[in-house]
């Protein structure tokens, strides 16, 4: 479950550009993806995970996953950042 500050703000377990693998409880089991976006949703955290589609050079499936589902595992940190991250700086 997500950790919280004293003021009630939720702190996500994962960060943008973290590489994750979907676990047994998720329909995308075994797939690797990169966290693209994080959003607080009430008492939970929602992640937008970009999953490259095998065989396609430019296709990415974007999957929403809630932290309470614990549907994926941390693998590591992506070395390359997305264009969106560079624009936010």
Secondary structure by P-SEA (a helix, b strand, c coil): cccccccbbbbbcccccbbbbbccccccccbbbbbccccccccccccbbbbbbcccccbbbbbbbbccccccccccccccccaaaaaac
